[in-house]
């Protein structure tokens, strides 16, 4: 699967454009609490309104298998699939 790197100051617009090209049935934003504070306030429209949110603790020490397992657990409980 190709990676998409987007450099922008217009986060909401970029996400709307990206999501319009994708086929999905649910949307989840996974972010640490710093990103949540700084970026999510910019998402007023479709991307944020239709998305679930999973928040993790910031910091390199939290990028570990335990955090990954918690994220997978929350995604499963919310009914997320690969599509």
C-alpha positions, 0 to 999 in steps of 0.5 A: 500500500502506498504511503501518503505524505501531505505537508499542509497548513490546511489539515481539514481540507487535506483530510477531506480530499484524501478521504474522498479518494478512499473506500471505507466504512468507518473512520478512526483518528488515533492521536496522542494527547498533544496532537489532539490538543493541537490539531483536532480543534482544526477539524470542524467538518466531515473528518472529525464529525464522522470519526471515532477518536482513540487517544494515547499518552504522548512520548516515545516511551508509550510507542510500545506493544502495550499501547498497540494492544490497547489500540487494537482492543479499542478498535475491535470493541468499536467494530472496526474492520480492515475496510 
